[in-house]
Amino acid sequence: MNNVQSILAIGGMIILALISLRFNSSVLQTSSADFENKVYLTSFSIADNLIEEIKSKSFDQNTIKFPTTNPSSLTPLASFGPDSGDVKPYYNDVDDYDGFQDTTAAPYFEKYYISCKVVYVTSSNPDVESATQTFYKKVTVTVRSDYLSNPVSISAIYTLK
């Protein structure tokens, strides 16, 4: 009788240990998913903040004072990027953000890598880059982190019309 009780006690301990391991594994998976979700939300927030900042700028260096009806008078694609002497946060037009890169830290000690690309697009096909000046600029902000499996990208189209 003593051996049967010992076997039952050992069996009970094994079952308890297996349940405990499974519970700990579930908690760890939930914590990892929760952390990754927080990193994704923070990434979207960082990208959206930059998009909103860009939205407050003029469409083009050549339209700050006077609008134009001639797209060829706009800044050529090859001249995108900050103008001489322009430094963020004092950029004055949308295409100054082309090539912008920065890093920032967040509340959970992770680092975010931010990059921005600005191109001309047409109204009929905003997913294809235009080689010539148009009244539409597409801004894509990408945020990466070591804790993200995929980068977060948000695009917005700005127009002079």
Backbone as JSON Lines, residues from 0, in Angstrom:
{"i":0,"aa":"M","n":[0.81,-1.18,0.0],"ca":[0.0,0.0,0.0],"c":[0.86,1.25,0.0]}
{"i":1,"aa":"N","n":[1.96,1.18,0.67],"ca":[2.87,2.31,0.77],"c":[3.47,2.66,-0.6]}
{"i":2,"aa":"N","n":[3.77,1.64,-1.41],"ca":[4.33,1.87,-2.75],"c":[3.32,2.54,-3.67]}
{"i":3,"aa":"V","n":[2.05,2.16,-3.56],"ca":[1.0,2.73,-4.41],"c":[0.83,4.22,-4.09]}
{"i":4,"aa":"Q","n":[0.86,4.55,-2.82],"ca":[0.73,5.96,-2.42],"c":[1.93,6.77,-2.91]}
{"i":5,"aa":"S","n":[3.11,6.18,-2.86],"ca":[4.31,6.87,-3.35],"c":[4.22,7.11,-4.84]}
{"i":6,"aa":"I","n":[3.78,6.12,-5.58],"ca":[3.64,6.26,-7.04],"c":[2.6,7.33,-7.36]}
{"i":7,"aa":"L","n":[1.48,7.31,-6.65],"ca":[0.44,8.31,-6.88],"c":[0.96,9.72,-6.54]}
{"i":8,"aa":"A","n":[1.71,9.85,-5.47],"ca":[2.27,11.15,-5.09],"c":[3.25,11.65,-6.14]}
{"i":9,"aa":"I","n":[4.12,10.76,-6.62],"ca":[5.09,11.13,-7.67],"c":[4.35,11.5,-8.95]}
{"i":10,"aa":"G","n":[3.33,10.71,-9.31],"ca":[2.53,11.01,-10.5],"c":[1.85,12.36,-10.39]}
{"i":11,"aa":"G","n":[1.3,12.66,-9.2],"ca":[0.67,13.96,-8.97],"c":[1.65,15.1,-9.09]}
{"i":12,"aa":"M","n":[2.86,14.91,-8.56],"ca":[3.91,15.95,-8.67],"c":[4.3,16.18,-10.13]}
{"i":13,"aa":"I","n":[4.39,15.09,-10.9],"ca":[4.74,15.22,-12.33],"c":[3.65,16.0,-13.07]}
{"i":14,"aa":"I","n":[2.4,15.67,-12.81],"ca":[1.29,16.37,-13.46],"c":[1.29,17.85,-13.07]}
{"i":15,"aa":"L","n":[1.5,18.14,-11.8],"ca":[1.57,19.52,-11.33],"c":[2.72,20.28,-11.99]}
{"i":16,"aa":"A","n":[3.87,19.62,-12.12],"ca":[5.02,20.25,-12.77],"c":[4.73,20.55,-14.24]}
{"i":17,"aa":"L","n":[4.09,19.62,-14.95],"ca":[3.75,19.83,-16.36],"c":[2.75,20.98,-16.52]}
{"i":18,"aa":"I","n":[1.76,21.02,-15.65],"ca":[0.78,22.11,-15.71],"c":[1.46,23.45,-15.43]}
{"i":19,"aa":"S","n":[2.35,23.47,-14.47],"ca":[3.08,24.69,-14.13],"c":[3.94,25.16,-15.3]}
{"i":20,"aa":"L","n":[4.64,24.23,-15.96],"ca":[5.46,24.59,-17.13],"c":[4.59,25.15,-18.26]}
{"i":21,"aa":"R","n":[3.46,24.52,-18.51],"ca":[2.56,24.97,-19.58],"c":[2.02,26.37,-19.25]}
{"i":22,"aa":"F","n":[1.67,26.61,-18.01],"ca":[1.16,27.91,-17.59],"c":[2.23,28.98,-17.76]}
{"i":23,"aa":"N","n":[3.45,28.71,-17.34],"ca":[4.55,29.67,-17.48],"c":[4.83,29.97,-18.95]}
{"i":24,"aa":"S","n":[4.78,28.94,-19.79],"ca":[4.99,29.13,-21.23],"c":[3.91,30.03,-21.82]}
{"i":25,"aa":"S","n":[2.66,29.82,-21.42],"ca":[1.55,30.65,-21.91],"c":[1.71,32.1,-21.48]}
{"i":26,"aa":"V","n":[2.09,32.3,-20.24],"ca":[2.29,33.66,-19.73],"c":[3.42,34.36,-20.48]}
{"i":27,"aa":"L","n":[4.5,33.63,-20.73],"ca":[5.64,34.2,-21.45],"c":[5.26,34.57,-22.89]}
{"i":28,"aa":"Q","n":[4.5,33.71,-23.58],"ca":[4.06,34.01,-24.94],"c":[3.14,35.24,-24.95]}
{"i":29,"aa":"T","n":[2.26,35.34,-23.99],"ca":[1.36,36.49,-23.91],"c":[2.14,37.76,-23.65]}
{"i":30,"aa":"S","n":[3.14,37.69,-22.79],"ca":[3.96,38.87,-22.5],"c":[4.74,39.32,-23.73]}
{"i":31,"aa":"S","n":[5.27,38.35,-24.49],"ca":[6.02,38.68,-25.71],"c":[5.11,39.35,-26.73]}
{"i":32,"aa":"A","n":[3.92,38.8,-26.93],"ca":[2.98,39.38,-27.89],"c":[2.54,40.76,-27.43]}
{"i":33,"aa":"D","n":[2.32,40.93,-26.14],"ca":[1.94,42.23,-25.59],"c":[3.03,43.26,-25.82]}
{"i":34,"aa":"F","n":[4.28,42.88,-25.6],"ca":[5.4,43.8,-25.81],"c":[5.51,44.18,-27.28]}
{"i":35,"aa":"E","n":[5.41,43.17,-28.18],"ca":[5.51,43.46,-29.62],"c":[4.38,44.39,-30.07]}
{"i":36,"aa":"N","n":[3.19,44.19,-29.54],"ca":[2.07,45.08,-29.88],"c":[2.35,46.51,-29.43]}
{"i":37,"aa":"K","n":[2.94,46.68,-28.25],"ca":[3.28,48.02,-27.78],"c":[4.34,48.65,-28.68]}
{"i":38,"aa":"V","n":[5.29,47.86,-29.15],"ca":[6.32,48.38,-30.05],"c":[5.7,48.79,-31.38]}
{"i":39,"aa":"Y","n":[4.77,47.97,-31.91],"ca":[4.08,48.33,-33.15],"c":[3.27,49.62,-32.98]}
{"i":40,"aa":"L","n":[2.53,49.73,-31.89],"ca":[1.74,50.94,-31.66],"c":[2.63,52.18,-31.54]}
{"i":41,"aa":"T","n":[3.75,52.04,-30.85],"ca":[4.68,53.16,-30.73],"c":[5.26,53.52,-32.1]}
{"i":42,"aa":"S","n":[5.58,52.52,-32.92],"ca":[6.1,52.77,-34.26],"c":[5.09,53.53,-35.11]}
{"i":43,"aa":"F","n":[3.83,53.11,-35.08],"ca":[2.79,53.81,-35.83],"c":[2.66,55.26,-35.34]}
{"i":44,"aa":"S","n":[2.75,55.45,-34.05],"ca":[2.64,56.79,-33.49],"c":[3.79,57.68,-33.94]}
{"i":45,"aa":"I","n":[5.01,57.14,-33.94],"ca":[6.18,57.91,-34.38],"c":[6.03,58.3,-35.85]}
{"i":46,"aa":"A","n":[5.62,57.33,-36.69],"ca":[5.45,57.61,-38.12],"c":[4.35,58.64,-38.35]}
{"i":47,"aa":"D","n":[3.25,58.49,-37.66],"ca":[2.13,59.43,-37.82],"c":[2.51,60.84,-37.36]}
{"i":48,"aa":"N","n":[3.28,60.94,-36.29],"ca":[3.72,62.26,-35.83],"c":[4.56,62.97,-36.89]}
{"i":49,"aa":"L","n":[5.44,62.23,-37.55],"ca":[6.27,62.84,-38.6],"c":[5.41,63.24,-39.8]}
{"i":50,"aa":"I","n":[4.46,62.4,-40.17],"ca":[3.54,62.72,-41.28],"c":[2.77,64.01,-40.95]}
{"i":51,"aa":"E","n":[2.31,64.14,-39.72],"ca":[1.58,65.35,-39.31],"c":[2.48,66.57,-39.31]}
{"i":52,"aa":"E","n":[3.72,66.4,-38.91],"ca":[4.68,67.52,-38.95],"c":[4.9,67.98,-40.39]}
{"i":53,"aa":"I","n":[5.07,67.02,-41.3],"ca":[5.3,67.35,-42.71],"c":[4.08,68.05,-43.29]}
{"i":54,"aa":"K","n":[2.9,67.64,-42.85],"ca":[1.65,68.23,-43.35],"c":[1.59,69.73,-43.09]}
{"i":55,"aa":"S","n":[2.28,70.2,-42.06],"ca":[2.23,71.63,-41.72],"c":[3.19,72.47,-42.58]}
{"i":56,"aa":"K","n":[3.97,71.85,-43.45],"ca":[4.96,72.57,-44.27],"c":[4.37,72.94,-45.63]}
{"i":57,"aa":"S","n":[5.02,73.86,-46.3],"ca":[4.62,74.24,-47.67],"c":[4.86,73.07,-48.61]}
{"i":58,"aa":"F","n":[4.14,73.08,-49.72],"ca":[4.27,72.0,-50.69],"c":[5.67,71.99,-51.31]}
{"i":59,"aa":"D","n":[6.19,73.17,-51.66],"ca":[7.47,73.24,-52.35],"c":[8.17,74.55,-51.99]}
{"i":60,"aa":"Q","n":[9.48,74.54,-52.09],"ca":[10.28,75.74,-51.83],"c":[9.83,76.89,-52.73]}
{"i":61,"aa":"N","n":[9.45,76.56,-53.96],"ca":[9.08,77.59,-54.93],"c":[7.62,78.03,-54.81]}
{"i":62,"aa":"T","n":[6.88,77.46,-53.84],"ca":[5.48,77.88,-53.66],"c":[5.24,78.43,-52.26]}
{"i":63,"aa":"I","n":[6.28,78.73,-51.54],"ca":[6.11,79.25,-50.17],"c":[5.4,80.6,-50.21]}
{"i":64,"aa":"K","n":[5.81,81.46,-51.14],"ca":[5.19,82.79,-51.21],"c":[4.06,82.86,-52.23]}
{"i":65,"aa":"F","n":[4.23,82.19,-53.38],"ca":[3.23,82.26,-54.44],"c":[2.99,80.88,-55.03]}
{"i":66,"aa":"P","n":[1.72,80.48,-55.16],"ca":[1.43,79.2,-55.82],"c":[1.78,79.28,-57.31]}
{"i":67,"aa":"T","n":[1.84,78.14,-57.95],"ca":[2.16,78.11,-59.37],"c":[1.17,77.22,-60.1]}
{"i":68,"aa":"T","n":[1.03,77.45,-61.38],"ca":[0.19,76.58,-62.22],"c":[1.05,75.76,-63.16]}
{"i":69,"aa":"N","n":[2.37,75.94,-63.06],"ca":[3.31,75.25,-63.94],"c":[4.14,74.26,-63.12]}
{"i":70,"aa":"P","n":[3.92,72.96,-63.28],"ca":[4.67,72.0,-62.48],"c":[6.17,72.01,-62.72]}
{"i":71,"aa":"S","n":[6.61,72.46,-63.88],"ca":[8.05,72.48,-64.15],"c":[8.79,73.53,-63.32]}
{"i":72,"aa":"S","n":[8.04,74.43,-62.69],"ca":[8.7,75.43,-61.82],"c":[8.94,74.89,-60.41]}
{"i":73,"aa":"L","n":[8.48,73.68,-60.15],"ca":[8.68,73.06,-58.84],"c":[10.08,72.47,-58.73]}
{"i":74,"aa":"T","n":[10.51,72.17,-57.53],"ca":[11.84,71.61,-57.28],"c":[12.01,70.28,-58.02]}
{"i":75,"aa":"P","n":[13.08,70.11,-58.79],"ca":[13.32,68.83,-59.47],"c":[13.59,67.72,-58.45]}
{"i":76,"aa":"L","n":[13.23,66.51,-58.8],"ca":[13.4,65.35,-57.93],"c":[14.84,65.2,-57.45]}
{"i":77,"aa":"A","n":[15.8,65.5,-58.31],"ca":[17.22,65.36,-57.94],"c":[17.64,66.36,-56.86]}
{"i":78,"aa":"S","n":[16.85,67.41,-56.65],"ca":[17.19,68.43,-55.66],"c":[16.42,68.26,-54.35]}
{"i":79,"aa":"F","n":[15.71,67.14,-54.21],"ca":[14.98,66.9,-52.96],"c":[15.96,66.74,-51.81]}
{"i":80,"aa":"G","n":[15.5,67.02,-50.61],"ca":[16.32,66.96,-49.41],"c":[16.38,68.36,-48.82]}
{"i":81,"aa":"P","n":[17.02,68.49,-47.67],"ca":[17.08,69.82,-47.04],"c":[17.84,70.82,-47.91]}
{"i":82,"aa":"D","n":[17.33,72.03,-47.95],"ca":[18.03,73.1,-48.65],"c":[19.24,73.51,-47.83]}
{"i":83,"aa":"S","n":[20.14,74.21,-48.44],"ca":[21.33,74.68,-47.74],"c":[20.92,75.49,-46.52]}
{"i":84,"aa":"G","n":[21.41,75.09,-45.36],"ca":[21.1,75.79,-44.13],"c":[19.85,75.32,-43.42]}
{"i":85,"aa":"D","n":[19.03,74.48,-44.07],"ca":[17.82,73.95,-43.42],"c":[18.19,72.81,-42.48]}
{"i":86,"aa":"V","n":[17.67,72.89,-41.27],"ca":[17.87,71.82,-40.29],"c":[16.51,71.5,-39.66]}
{"i":87,"aa":"K","n":[16.25,70.21,-39.47],"ca":[15.02,69.83,-38.8],"c":[15.08,70.34,-37.37]}
{"i":88,"aa":"P","n":[14.11,70.93,-36.82],"ca":[12.7,71.0,-37.21],"c":[12.34,72.24,-38.01]}
{"i":89,"aa":"Y","n":[13.31,72.91,-38.59],"ca":[13.04,74.16,-39.32],"c":[12.94,73.96,-40.83]}
{"i":90,"aa":"Y","n":[12.65,72.72,-41.27],"ca":[12.4,72.5,-42.69],"c":[11.18,73.33,-43.07]}
{"i":91,"aa":"N","n":[11.18,73.87,-44.3],"ca":[10.07,74.73,-44.68],"c":[9.17,74.16,-45.77]}
{"i":92,"aa":"D","n":[9.56,73.03,-46.37],"ca":[8.69,72.43,-47.38],"c":[8.78,70.9,-47.33]}
{"i":93,"aa":"V","n":[7.84,70.26,-47.98],"ca":[7.69,68.8,-47.92],"c":[8.94,68.05,-48.36]}
{"i":94,"aa":"D","n":[9.53,68.46,-49.49],"ca":[10.65,67.67,-50.02],"c":[11.94,67.8,-49.21]}
{"i":95,"aa":"D","n":[11.99,68.7,-48.23],"ca":[13.16,68.77,-47.35],"c":[13.32,67.48,-46.54]}
{"i":96,"aa":"Y","n":[12.25,66.75,-46.37],"ca":[12.28,65.52,-45.56],"c":[12.8,64.31,-46.34]}
{"i":97,"aa":"D","n":[13.04,64.46,-47.64],"ca":[13.57,63.33,-48.41],"c":[14.96,62.96,-47.9]}
{"i":98,"aa":"G","n":[15.13,61.69,-47.55],"ca":[16.41,61.22,-47.04],"c":[16.57,61.43,-45.54]}
{"i":99,"aa":"F","n":[15.57,61.99,-44.88],"ca":[15.65,62.22,-43.44],"c":[15.78,60.9,-42.7]}
{"i":100,"aa":"Q","n":[16.7,60.84,-41.75],"ca":[16.89,59.66,-40.9],"c":[17.13,60.12,-39.47]}
{"i":101,"aa":"D","n":[16.59,59.35,-38.53],"ca":[16.75,59.7,-37.13],"c":[16.54,58.44,-36.29]}
{"i":102,"aa":"T","n":[16.97,58.49,-35.06],"ca":[16.67,57.42,-34.11],"c":[16.05,58.07,-32.89]}
{"i":103,"aa":"T","n":[15.21,57.31,-32.23],"ca":[14.59,57.79,-31.01],"c":[14.38,56.63,-30.06]}
{"i":104,"aa":"A","n":[14.41,56.92,-28.79],"ca":[14.15,55.9,-27.78],"c":[12.73,56.06,-27.29]}
{"i":105,"aa":"A","n":[12.19,54.99,-26.72],"ca":[10.82,55.0,-26.24],"c":[10.76,54.51,-24.79]}
{"i":106,"aa":"P","n":[9.57,54.53,-24.21],"ca":[9.45,54.2,-22.79],"c":[9.92,52.81,-22.39]}
{"i":107,"aa":"Y","n":[9.96,51.88,-23.33],"ca":[10.34,50.51,-22.98],"c":[11.79,50.22,-23.3]}
{"i":108,"aa":"F","n":[12.6,51.25,-23.49],"ca":[14.04,51.16,-23.71],"c":[14.41,50.66,-25.1]}
{"i":109,"aa":"E","n":[13.46,50.49,-25.99],"ca":[13.82,50.07,-27.34],"c":[14.13,51.3,-28.18]}
{"i":110,"aa":"K","n":[14.93,51.07,-29.21],"ca":[15.34,52.16,-30.1],"c":[14.58,52.01,-31.42]}
{"i":111,"aa":"Y","n":[14.15,53.14,-31.97],"ca":[13.42,53.16,-33.24],"c":[14.26,53.9,-34.27]}
{"i":112,"aa":"Y","n":[14.3,53.36,-35.47],"ca":[15.04,53.95,-36.59],"c":[14.01,54.5,-37.58]}
{"i":113,"aa":"I","n":[14.07,55.8,-37.83],"ca":[13.07,56.47,-38.65],"c":[13.74,56.92,-39.95]}
{"i":114,"aa":"S","n":[13.06,56.67,-41.07],"ca":[13.56,57.17,-42.36],"c":[12.37,57.7,-43.16]}
{"i":115,"aa":"C","n":[12.67,58.62,-44.08],"ca":[11.62,59.26,-44.86],"c":[12.04,59.38,-46.31]}
{"i":116,"aa":"K","n":[11.11,59.14,-47.2],"ca":[11.37,59.27,-48.65],"c":[10.24,60.1,-49.26]}
{"i":117,"aa":"V","n":[10.62,61.03,-50.14],"ca":[9.65,61.89,-50.82],"c":[9.86,61.74,-52.32]}
{"i":118,"aa":"V","n":[8.77,61.52,-53.06],"ca":[8.84,61.41,-54.52],"c":[7.63,62.11,-55.14]}
{"i":119,"aa":"Y","n":[7.77,62.46,-56.41],"ca":[6.62,62.94,-57.16],"c":[5.82,61.75,-57.65]}
{"i":120,"aa":"V","n":[4.49,61.88,-57.65],"ca":[3.61,60.86,-58.23],"c":[2.54,61.57,-59.04]}
{"i":121,"aa":"T","n":[1.79,60.81,-59.81],"ca":[0.69,61.41,-60.57],"c":[-0.63,61.1,-59.86]}
{"i":122,"aa":"S","n":[-1.64,61.88,-60.15],"ca":[-2.95,61.66,-59.53],"c":[-3.56,60.34,-60.0]}
{"i":123,"aa":"S","n":[-3.25,59.93,-61.22],"ca":[-3.84,58.71,-61.75],"c":[-3.16,57.44,-61.24]}
{"i":124,"aa":"N","n":[-1.88,57.55,-60.8],"ca":[-1.18,56.38,-60.29],"c":[-0.24,56.77,-59.15]}
{"i":125,"aa":"P","n":[-0.78,56.92,-57.95],"ca":[0.04,57.4,-56.83],"c":[1.05,56.38,-56.29]}
{"i":126,"aa":"D","n":[1.03,55.16,-56.81],"ca":[1.99,54.15,-56.35],"c":[3.26,54.09,-57.2]}
{"i":127,"aa":"V","n":[3.27,54.86,-58.3],"ca":[4.42,54.84,-59.2],"c":[5.09,56.21,-59.17]}
{"i":128,"aa":"E","n":[6.41,56.18,-58.96],"ca":[7.18,57.41,-58.89],"c":[7.23,58.09,-60.27]}
{"i":129,"aa":"S","n":[7.05,59.41,-60.28],"ca":[7.12,60.18,-61.52],"c":[8.51,60.78,-61.68]}
{"i":130,"aa":"A","n":[9.05,60.73,-62.88],"ca":[10.39,61.28,-63.14],"c":[10.35,62.8,-63.3]}
{"i":131,"aa":"T","n":[9.15,63.34,-63.52],"ca":[9.03,64.79,-63.71],"c":[8.21,65.39,-62.58]}
{"i":132,"aa":"Q","n":[8.29,66.7,-62.46],"ca":[7.56,67.4,-61.41],"c":[6.06,67.3,-61.65]}
{"i":133,"aa":"T","n":[5.32,67.09,-60.59],"ca":[3.85,67.07,-60.64],"c":[3.35,67.85,-59.43]}
{"i":134,"aa":"F","n":[2.05,68.0,-59.34],"ca":[1.47,68.68,-58.19],"c":[1.18,67.72,-57.04]}
{"i":135,"aa":"Y","n":[1.79,66.52,-57.08],"ca":[1.57,65.52,-56.04],"c":[2.91,64.98,-55.54]}
{"i":136,"aa":"K","n":[3.1,65.02,-54.23],"ca":[4.3,64.44,-53.62],"c":[3.86,63.35,-52.64]}
{"i":137,"aa":"K","n":[4.48,62.22,-52.78],"ca":[4.18,61.1,-51.88],"c":[5.31,60.99,-50.85]}
{"i":138,"aa":"V","n":[4.93,61.0,-49.59],"ca":[5.88,60.89,-48.49],"c":[5.67,59.53,-47.83]}
{"i":139,"aa":"T","n":[6.75,58.78,-47.69],"ca":[6.68,57.48,-47.0],"c":[7.62,57.52,-45.81]}
{"i":140,"aa":"V","n":[7.05,57.33,-44.63],"ca":[7.83,57.29,-43.4],"c":[7.9,55.83,-42.95]}
{"i":141,"aa":"T","n":[9.12,55.35,-42.71],"ca":[9.33,53.97,-42.29],"c":[10.0,53.97,-40.92]}
{"i":142,"aa":"V","n":[9.46,53.14,-40.03],"ca":[10.01,53.01,-38.68],"c":[10.4,51.55,-38.47]}
{"i":143,"aa":"R","n":[11.64,51.36,-38.03],"ca":[12.16,50.01,-37.77],"c":[12.58,49.91,-36.3]}
{"i":144,"aa":"S","n":[12.58,48.69,-35.8],"ca":[13.04,48.43,-34.44],"c":[13.56,47.0,-34.41]}
{"i":145,"aa":"D","n":[14.51,46.76,-33.54],"ca":[15.02,45.4,-33.37],"c":[13.95,44.46,-32.82]}
{"i":146,"aa":"Y","n":[12.89,45.02,-32.26],"ca":[11.83,44.22,-31.66],"c":[10.64,44.01,-32.59]}
{"i":147,"aa":"L","n":[10.75,44.49,-33.83],"ca":[9.68,44.31,-34.81],"c":[10.08,43.27,-35.84]}
{"i":148,"aa":"S","n":[9.16,42.39,-36.19],"ca":[9.47,41.43,-37.24],"c":[9.38,42.08,-38.62]}
{"i":149,"aa":"N","n":[8.58,43.13,-38.77],"ca":[8.45,43.88,-40.03],"c":[8.45,45.37,-39.73]}
{"i":150,"aa":"P","n":[9.07,46.19,-40.59],"ca":[9.03,47.64,-40.37],"c":[7.63,48.18,-40.58]}
{"i":151,"aa":"V","n":[7.37,49.33,-39.99],"ca":[6.09,50.02,-40.14],"c":[6.29,51.15,-41.13]}
{"i":152,"aa":"S","n":[5.45,51.2,-42.17],"ca":[5.52,52.28,-43.17],"c":[4.16,52.93,-43.31]}
{"i":153,"aa":"I","n":[4.17,54.25,-43.3],"ca":[2.95,55.03,-43.53],"c":[3.26,56.02,-44.65]}
{"i":154,"aa":"S","n":[2.33,56.1,-45.6],"ca":[2.49,57.03,-46.72],"c":[1.36,58.04,-46.72]}
{"i":155,"aa":"A","n":[1.68,59.22,-47.24],"ca":[0.67,60.27,-47.41],"c":[0.99,61.02,-48.69]}
{"i":156,"aa":"I","n":[-0.02,61.49,-49.35],"ca":[0.19,62.25,-50.58],"c":[-0.22,63.7,-50.3]}
{"i":157,"aa":"Y","n":[0.69,64.59,-50.66],"ca":[0.47,66.03,-50.49],"c":[0.29,66.62,-51.87]}
{"i":158,"aa":"T","n":[-0.62,67.57,-51.96],"ca":[-0.9,68.18,-53.27],"c":[-0.91,69.7,-53.17]}
{"i":159,"aa":"L","n":[-0.58,70.31,-54.26],"ca":[-0.59,71.78,-54.33],"c":[-1.98,72.26,-54.76]}
{"i":160,"aa":"K","n":[-2.71,71.42,-55.45],"ca":[-4.03,71.83,-55.97],"c":[-5.02,72.08,-54.88]}
